[in-house]
Amino acid sequence: MIGFARVVTDGPTMYYVCDVFVLEAYRGQGIGKKLIETITNAPEFE
């Protein structure tokens, strides 16, 4: 695992991105942006 993002949600009304972490050796490659994009486009959070 080179990175992760943690989301807290109550289910139907809101979600909160708590943490986004990418190992230093892999930073600057757009991995964090891809994690956030995946979260914001997830059907569970629409």
N, CA, C and O atoms as a Tripos MOL2 file, in Angstrom:
@<TRIPOS>MOLECULE
protein
  184   183    46     0     0
PROTEIN
NO_CHARGES

@<TRIPOS>ATOM
      1 N           0.8490   -1.1640    0.0000 N.3       1 MET1
      2 CA          0.0000    0.0000    0.0000 C.3       1 MET1
      3 C           0.9040    1.2400    0.0000 C.2       1 MET1
      4 O           1.8280    1.3630    0.8040 O.2       1 MET1
      5 N           0.6080    2.1360   -0.9150 N.am      2 ILE2
      6 CA          1.4160    3.3580   -1.0160 C.3       2 ILE2
      7 C           0.6640    4.5960   -0.5350 C.2       2 ILE2
      8 O           1.2520    5.6700   -0.4000 O.2       2 ILE2
      9 N          -0.6320    4.4460   -0.2770 N.am      3 GLY3
     10 CA         -1.4080    5.5770    0.1990 C.3       3 GLY3
     11 C          -2.8030    5.1610    0.6010 C.2       3 GLY3
     12 O          -3.2420    4.0470    0.3150 O.2       3 GLY3
     13 N          -3.4990    6.0700    1.2700 N.am      4 PHE4
     14 CA         -4.8890    5.8180    1.6300 C.3       4 PHE4
     15 C          -5.6020    7.1400    1.8610 C.2       4 PHE4
     16 O          -4.9790    8.1850    2.0480 O.2       4 PHE4
     17 N          -6.9260    7.0620    1.8430 N.am      5 ALA5
     18 CA         -7.7760    8.1910    2.2020 C.3       5 ALA5
     19 C          -8.8610    7.6350    3.1170 C.2       5 ALA5
     20 O          -9.3940    6.5510    2.8770 O.2       5 ALA5
     21 N          -9.1780    8.3800    4.1570 N.am      6 ARG6
     22 CA        -10.1770    7.9300    5.1230 C.3       6 ARG6
     23 C         -11.3690    8.8690    5.0740 C.2       6 ARG6
     24 O         -11.2160   10.0910    5.0690 O.2       6 ARG6
     25 N         -12.5540    8.2830    5.0390 N.am      7 VAL7
     26 CA        -13.7990    9.0450    4.9460 C.3       7 VAL7
     27 C         -14.7000    8.6620    6.1140 C.2       7 VAL7
     28 O         -14.8500    7.4830    6.4350 O.2       7 VAL7
     29 N         -15.2970    9.6690    6.7470 N.am      8 VAL8
     30 CA        -16.3000    9.4490    7.7890 C.3       8 VAL8
     31 C         -17.6200    9.9240    7.2120 C.2       8 VAL8
     32 O         -17.7020   11.0090    6.6360 O.2       8 VAL8
     33 N         -18.6510    9.1070    7.3680 N.am      9 THR9
     34 CA        -19.9630    9.4780    6.8270 C.3       9 THR9
     35 C         -21.0780    9.0300    7.7610 C.2       9 THR9
     36 O         -20.9300    8.0750    8.5240 O.2       9 THR9
     37 N         -22.1840    9.7350    7.6820 N.am     10 ASP10
     38 CA        -23.3730    9.2960    8.4080 C.3      10 ASP10
     39 C         -24.2990    8.5250    7.4780 C.2      10 ASP10
     40 O         -25.3960    8.1330    7.8750 O.2      10 ASP10
     41 N         -23.8650    8.3090    6.2490 N.am     11 GLY11
     42 CA        -24.6420    7.5570    5.2780 C.3      11 GLY11
     43 C         -25.3710    8.4560    4.3070 C.2      11 GLY11
     44 O         -24.8370    8.7740    3.2450 O.2      11 GLY11
     45 N         -26.5830    8.8760    4.6460 N.am     12 PRO12
     46 CA        -27.4100    9.5560    3.6430 C.3      12 PRO12
     47 C         -27.1620   11.0490    3.4290 C.2      12 PRO12
     48 O         -27.5510   11.5810    2.3900 O.2      12 PRO12
     49 N         -26.5200   11.7500    4.3880 N.am     13 THR13
     50 CA        -26.5030   13.2100    4.2360 C.3      13 THR13
     51 C         -25.1370   13.8480    4.0400 C.2      13 THR13
     52 O         -25.0480   14.8930    3.3950 O.2      13 THR13
     53 N         -24.0720   13.2640    4.5680 N.am     14 MET14
     54 CA        -22.7830   13.9400    4.4440 C.3      14 MET14
     55 C         -21.6290   12.9650    4.5300 C.2      14 MET14
     56 O         -21.7620   11.8520    5.0400 O.2      14 MET14
     57 N         -20.4730   13.4190    4.0090 N.am     15 TYR15
     58 CA        -19.2380   12.6820    4.2290 C.3      15 TYR15
     59 C         -18.1220   13.6810    4.4510 C.2      15 TYR15
     60 O         -18.1910   14.8210    3.9920 O.2      15 TYR15
     61 N         -17.0850   13.2380    5.1650 N.am     16 TYR16
     62 CA        -15.9700   14.0920    5.5310 C.3      16 TYR16
     63 C         -14.6800   13.3270    5.2490 C.2      16 TYR16
     64 O         -14.4780   12.2290    5.7670 O.2      16 TYR16
     65 N         -13.8110   13.9100    4.4290 N.am     17 VAL17
     66 CA        -12.5190   13.2940    4.1520 C.3      17 VAL17
     67 C         -11.5820   13.6830    5.2980 C.2      17 VAL17
     68 O         -11.2100   14.8480    5.4370 O.2      17 VAL17
     69 N         -11.2110   12.7080    6.1060 N.am     18 CYS18
     70 CA        -10.3870   12.9570    7.2990 C.3      18 CYS18
     71 C          -8.9070   13.0080    6.9640 C.2      18 CYS18
     72 O          -8.2000   13.9260    7.3800 O.2      18 CYS18
     73 N          -8.4460   12.0320    6.2190 N.am     19 ASP19
     74 CA         -7.0250   11.8850    5.9590 C.3      19 ASP19
     75 C          -6.7940   11.4930    4.5040 C.2      19 ASP19
     76 O          -7.5610   10.7280    3.9190 O.2      19 ASP19
     77 N          -5.7460   12.0230    3.9480 N.am     20 VAL20
     78 CA         -5.2190   11.5370    2.6760 C.3      20 VAL20
     79 C          -3.7210   11.4390    2.8810 C.2      20 VAL20
     80 O          -3.0680   12.4270    3.2160 O.2      20 VAL20
     81 N          -3.1770   10.2530    2.6800 N.am     21 PHE21
     82 CA         -1.7590   10.0470    2.9220 C.3      21 PHE21
     83 C          -1.1610    9.2430    1.7770 C.2      21 PHE21
     84 O          -1.7210    8.2300    1.3560 O.2      21 PHE21
     85 N          -0.0230    9.7030    1.2810 N.am     22 VAL22
     86 CA          0.7270    8.9920    0.2440 C.3      22 VAL22
     87 C           2.1780    8.9320    0.7150 C.2      22 VAL22
     88 O           2.7300    9.9350    1.1670 O.2      22 VAL22
     89 N           2.7880    7.7600    0.6080 N.am     23 LEU23
     90 CA          4.1900    7.6270    0.9980 C.3      23 LEU23
     91 C           5.0460    8.6440    0.2550 C.2      23 LEU23
     92 O           4.8070    8.9360   -0.9170 O.2      23 LEU23
     93 N           6.0370    9.1740    0.9450 N.am     24 GLU24
     94 CA          6.8680   10.2430    0.3930 C.3      24 GLU24
     95 C           7.4870    9.8790   -0.9570 C.2      24 GLU24
     96 O           7.5830   10.7320   -1.8390 O.2      24 GLU24
     97 N           7.8960    8.6510   -1.1260 N.am     25 ALA25
     98 CA          8.5280    8.2210   -2.3730 C.3      25 ALA25
     99 C           7.5800    8.2760   -3.5740 C.2      25 ALA25
    100 O           8.0370    8.2920   -4.7160 O.2      25 ALA25
    101 N           6.2610    8.3050   -3.3270 N.am     26 TYR26
    102 CA          5.2700    8.2820   -4.3990 C.3      26 TYR26
    103 C           4.5320    9.6090   -4.5610 C.2      26 TYR26
    104 O           3.6550    9.7230   -5.4180 O.2      26 TYR26
    105 N           4.8670   10.5960   -3.7680 N.am     27 ARG27
    106 CA          4.1950   11.8970   -3.8570 C.3      27 ARG27
    107 C           4.5660   12.6030   -5.1540 C.2      27 ARG27
    108 O           5.6220   12.3480   -5.7330 O.2      27 ARG27
    109 N           3.6840   13.4940   -5.6020 N.am     28 GLY28
    110 CA          3.9270   14.2570   -6.8200 C.3      28 GLY28
    111 C           3.5410   13.5310   -8.0880 C.2      28 GLY28
    112 O           3.8410   13.9980   -9.1860 O.2      28 GLY28
    113 N           2.8740   12.3870   -7.9500 N.am     29 GLN29
    114 CA          2.4670   11.5930   -9.1040 C.3      29 GLN29
    115 C           0.9560   11.6210   -9.3290 C.2      29 GLN29
    116 O           0.4470   10.9190  -10.2020 O.2      29 GLN29
    117 N           0.2410   12.4220   -8.5520 N.am     30 GLY30
    118 CA         -1.2040   12.5300   -8.7150 C.3      30 GLY30
    119 C          -2.0060   11.4740   -7.9810 C.2      30 GLY30
    120 O          -3.2130   11.3600   -8.1960 O.2      30 GLY30
    121 N          -1.3640   10.7020   -7.1210 N.am     31 ILE31
    122 CA         -2.0620    9.6250   -6.4110 C.3      31 ILE31
    123 C          -3.0830   10.1880   -5.4260 C.2      31 ILE31
    124 O          -4.2060    9.6900   -5.3540 O.2      31 ILE31
    125 N          -2.7110   11.2110   -4.6720 N.am     32 GLY32
    126 CA         -3.6550   11.8390   -3.7440 C.3      32 GLY32
    127 C          -4.8430   12.4380   -4.4720 C.2      32 GLY32
    128 O          -5.9810   12.3230   -4.0160 O.2      32 GLY32
    129 N          -4.5810   13.0790   -5.6030 N.am     33 LYS33
    130 CA         -5.6730   13.6500   -6.4070 C.3      33 LYS33
    131 C          -6.6050   12.5550   -6.8980 C.2      33 LYS33
    132 O          -7.8220   12.7420   -6.9210 O.2      33 LYS33
    133 N          -6.0490   11.4140   -7.2930 N.am     34 LYS34
    134 CA         -6.8640   10.3040   -7.7680 C.3      34 LYS34
    135 C          -7.7120    9.7300   -6.6300 C.2      34 LYS34
    136 O          -8.8650    9.3570   -6.8440 O.2      34 LYS34
    137 N          -7.1480    9.6590   -5.4340 N.am     35 LEU35
    138 CA         -7.9270    9.1920   -4.2840 C.3      35 LEU35
    139 C          -9.1200   10.1100   -4.0330 C.2      35 LEU35
    140 O         -10.2390    9.6330   -3.8430 O.2      35 LEU35
    141 N          -8.8920   11.4200   -4.0310 N.am     36 ILE36
    142 CA         -9.9840   12.3790   -3.8080 C.3      36 ILE36
    143 C         -10.9990   12.3070   -4.9360 C.2      36 ILE36
    144 O         -12.2040   12.3570   -4.6870 O.2      36 ILE36
    145 N         -10.5340   12.1920   -6.1680 N.am     37 GLU37
    146 CA        -11.4480   12.0650   -7.3150 C.3      37 GLU37
    147 C         -12.3260   10.8260   -7.1720 C.2      37 GLU37
    148 O         -13.5270   10.8750   -7.4380 O.2      37 GLU37
    149 N         -11.7300    9.7340   -6.7580 N.am     38 THR38
    150 CA        -12.4890    8.4820   -6.5730 C.3      38 THR38
    151 C         -13.5470    8.6420   -5.4910 C.2      38 THR38
    152 O         -14.6750    8.1750   -5.6510 O.2      38 THR38
    153 N         -13.1920    9.2950   -4.3980 N.am     39 ILE39
    154 CA        -14.1460    9.5150   -3.3040 C.3      39 ILE39
    155 C         -15.2880   10.4250   -3.7720 C.2      39 ILE39
    156 O         -16.4580   10.0970   -3.5720 O.2      39 ILE39
    157 N         -14.9620   11.5550   -4.3880 N.am     40 THR40
    158 CA        -16.0030   12.5140   -4.7700 C.3      40 THR40
    159 C         -16.9000   11.9980   -5.8800 C.2      40 THR40
    160 O         -18.0170   12.4890   -6.0420 O.2      40 THR40
    161 N         -16.4400   11.0210   -6.6470 N.am     41 ASN41
    162 CA        -17.2540   10.4350   -7.7130 C.3      41 ASN41
    163 C         -17.9370    9.1350   -7.3120 C.2      41 ASN41
    164 O         -18.6450    8.5390   -8.1240 O.2      41 ASN41
    165 N         -17.7410    8.6860   -6.0880 N.am     42 ALA42
    166 CA        -18.3380    7.4380   -5.6260 C.3      42 ALA42
    167 C         -19.8530    7.5810   -5.5190 C.2      42 ALA42
    168 O         -20.3410    8.5500   -4.9390 O.2      42 ALA42
    169 N         -20.5950    6.6340   -6.0680 N.am     43 PRO43
    170 CA        -22.0640    6.7360   -6.0360 C.3      43 PRO43
    171 C         -22.6340    6.7500   -4.6200 C.2      43 PRO43
    172 O         -23.7180    7.2920   -4.4060 O.2      43 PRO43
    173 N         -21.9360    6.1720   -3.6560 N.am     44 GLU44
    174 CA        -22.4310    6.1730   -2.2680 C.3      44 GLU44
    175 C         -22.5030    7.5720   -1.6820 C.2      44 GLU44
    176 O         -23.2710    7.8120   -0.7500 O.2      44 GLU44
    177 N         -21.7080    8.5090   -2.2190 N.am     45 PHE45
    178 CA        -21.6300    9.8460   -1.6600 C.3      45 PHE45
    179 C         -22.3420   10.8850   -2.5000 C.2      45 PHE45
    180 O         -22.2050   12.0790   -2.2360 O.2      45 PHE45
    181 N         -23.0850   10.4790   -3.4840 N.am     46 GLU46
    182 CA        -23.8210   11.4400   -4.3280 C.3      46 GLU46
    183 C         -25.2100   11.6670   -3.8010 C.2      46 GLU46
    184 O         -25.9720   12.4410   -4.3810 O.2      46 GLU46
@<TRIPOS>BOND
     1     1     2 1
     2     2     3 1
     3     3     4 2
     4     3     5 am
     5     5     6 1
     6     6     7 1
     7     7     8 2
     8     7     9 am
     9     9    10 1
    10    10    11 1
    11    11    12 2
    12    11    13 am
    13    13    14 1
    14    14    15 1
    15    15    16 2
    16    15    17 am
    17    17    18 1
    18    18    19 1
    19    19    20 2
    20    19    21 am
    21    21    22 1
    22    22    23 1
    23    23    24 2
    24    23    25 am
    25    25    26 1
    26    26    27 1
    27    27    28 2
    28    27    29 am
    29    29    30 1
    30    30    31 1
    31    31    32 2
    32    31    33 am
    33    33    34 1
    34    34    35 1
    35    35    36 2
    36    35    37 am
    37    37    38 1
    38    38    39 1
    39    39    40 2
    40    39    41 am
    41    41    42 1
    42    42    43 1
    43    43    44 2
    44    43    45 am
    45    45    46 1
    46    46    47 1
    47    47    48 2
    48    47    49 am
    49    49    50 1
    50    50    51 1
    51    51    52 2
    52    51    53 am
    53    53    54 1
    54    54    55 1
    55    55    56 2
    56    55    57 am
    57    57    58 1
    58    58    59 1
    59    59    60 2
    60    59    61 am
    61    61    62 1
    62    62    63 1
    63    63    64 2
    64    63    65 am
    65    65    66 1
    66    66    67 1
    67    67    68 2
    68    67    69 am
    69    69    70 1
    70    70    71 1
    71    71    72 2
    72    71    73 am
    73    73    74 1
    74    74    75 1
    75    75    76 2
    76    75    77 am
    77    77    78 1
    78    78    79 1
    79    79    80 2
    80    79    81 am
    81    81    82 1
    82    82    83 1
    83    83    84 2
    84    83    85 am
    85    85    86 1
    86    86    87 1
    87    87    88 2
    88    87    89 am
    89    89    90 1
    90    90    91 1
    91    91    92 2
    92    91    93 am
    93    93    94 1
    94    94    95 1
    95    95    96 2
    96    95    97 am
    97    97    98 1
    98    98    99 1
    99    99   100 2
   100    99   101 am
   101   101   102 1
   102   102   103 1
   103   103   104 2
   104   103   105 am
   105   105   106 1
   106   106   107 1
   107   107   108 2
   108   107   109 am
   109   109   110 1
   110   110   111 1
   111   111   112 2
   112   111   113 am
   113   113   114 1
   114   114   115 1
   115   115   116 2
   116   115   117 am
   117   117   118 1
   118   118   119 1
   119   119   120 2
   120   119   121 am
   121   121   122 1
   122   122   123 1
   123   123   124 2
   124   123   125 am
   125   125   126 1
   126   126   127 1
   127   127   128 2
   128   127   129 am
   129   129   130 1
   130   130   131 1
   131   131   132 2
   132   131   133 am
   133   133   134 1
   134   134   135 1
   135   135   136 2
   136   135   137 am
   137   137   138 1
   138   138   139 1
   139   139   140 2
   140   139   141 am
   141   141   142 1
   142   142   143 1
   143   143   144 2
   144   143   145 am
   145   145   146 1
   146   146   147 1
   147   147   148 2
   148   147   149 am
   149   149   150 1
   150   150   151 1
   151   151   152 2
   152   151   153 am
   153   153   154 1
   154   154   155 1
   155   155   156 2
   156   155   157 am
   157   157   158 1
   158   158   159 1
   159   159   160 2
   160   159   161 am
   161   161   162 1
   162   162   163 1
   163   163   164 2
   164   163   165 am
   165   165   166 1
   166   166   167 1
   167   167   168 2
   168   167   169 am
   169   169   170 1
   170   170   171 1
   171   171   172 2
   172   171   173 am
   173   173   174 1
   174   174   175 1
   175   175   176 2
   176   175   177 am
   177   177   178 1
   178   178   179 1
   179   179   180 2
   180   179   181 am
   181   181   182 1
   182   182   183 1
   183   183   184 2
@<TRIPOS>SUBSTRUCTURE
     1 MET1         2 RESIDUE 1 A MET
     2 ILE2         6 RESIDUE 1 A ILE
     3 GLY3        10 RESIDUE 1 A GLY
     4 PHE4        14 RESIDUE 1 A PHE
     5 ALA5        18 RESIDUE 1 A ALA
     6 ARG6        22 RESIDUE 1 A ARG
     7 VAL7        26 RESIDUE 1 A VAL
     8 VAL8        30 RESIDUE 1 A VAL
     9 THR9        34 RESIDUE 1 A THR
    10 ASP10       38 RESIDUE 1 A ASP
    11 GLY11       42 RESIDUE 1 A GLY
    12 PRO12       46 RESIDUE 1 A PRO
    13 THR13       50 RESIDUE 1 A THR
    14 MET14       54 RESIDUE 1 A MET
    15 TYR15       58 RESIDUE 1 A TYR
    16 TYR16       62 RESIDUE 1 A TYR
    17 VAL17       66 RESIDUE 1 A VAL
    18 CYS18       70 RESIDUE 1 A CYS
    19 ASP19       74 RESIDUE 1 A ASP
    20 VAL20       78 RESIDUE 1 A VAL
    21 PHE21       82 RESIDUE 1 A PHE
    22 VAL22       86 RESIDUE 1 A VAL
    23 LEU23       90 RESIDUE 1 A LEU
    24 GLU24       94 RESIDUE 1 A GLU
    25 ALA25       98 RESIDUE 1 A ALA
    26 TYR26      102 RESIDUE 1 A TYR
    27 ARG27      106 RESIDUE 1 A ARG
    28 GLY28      110 RESIDUE 1 A GLY
    29 GLN29      114 RESIDUE 1 A GLN
    30 GLY30      118 RESIDUE 1 A GLY
    31 ILE31      122 RESIDUE 1 A ILE
    32 GLY32      126 RESIDUE 1 A GLY
    33 LYS33      130 RESIDUE 1 A LYS
    34 LYS34      134 RESIDUE 1 A LYS
    35 LEU35      138 RESIDUE 1 A LEU
    36 ILE36      142 RESIDUE 1 A ILE
    37 GLU37      146 RESIDUE 1 A GLU
    38 THR38      150 RESIDUE 1 A THR
    39 ILE39      154 RESIDUE 1 A ILE
    40 THR40      158 RESIDUE 1 A THR
    41 ASN41      162 RESIDUE 1 A ASN
    42 ALA42      166 RESIDUE 1 A ALA
    43 PRO43      170 RESIDUE 1 A PRO
    44 GLU44      174 RESIDUE 1 A GLU
    45 PHE45      178 RESIDUE 1 A PHE
    46 GLU46      182 RESIDUE 1 A GLU
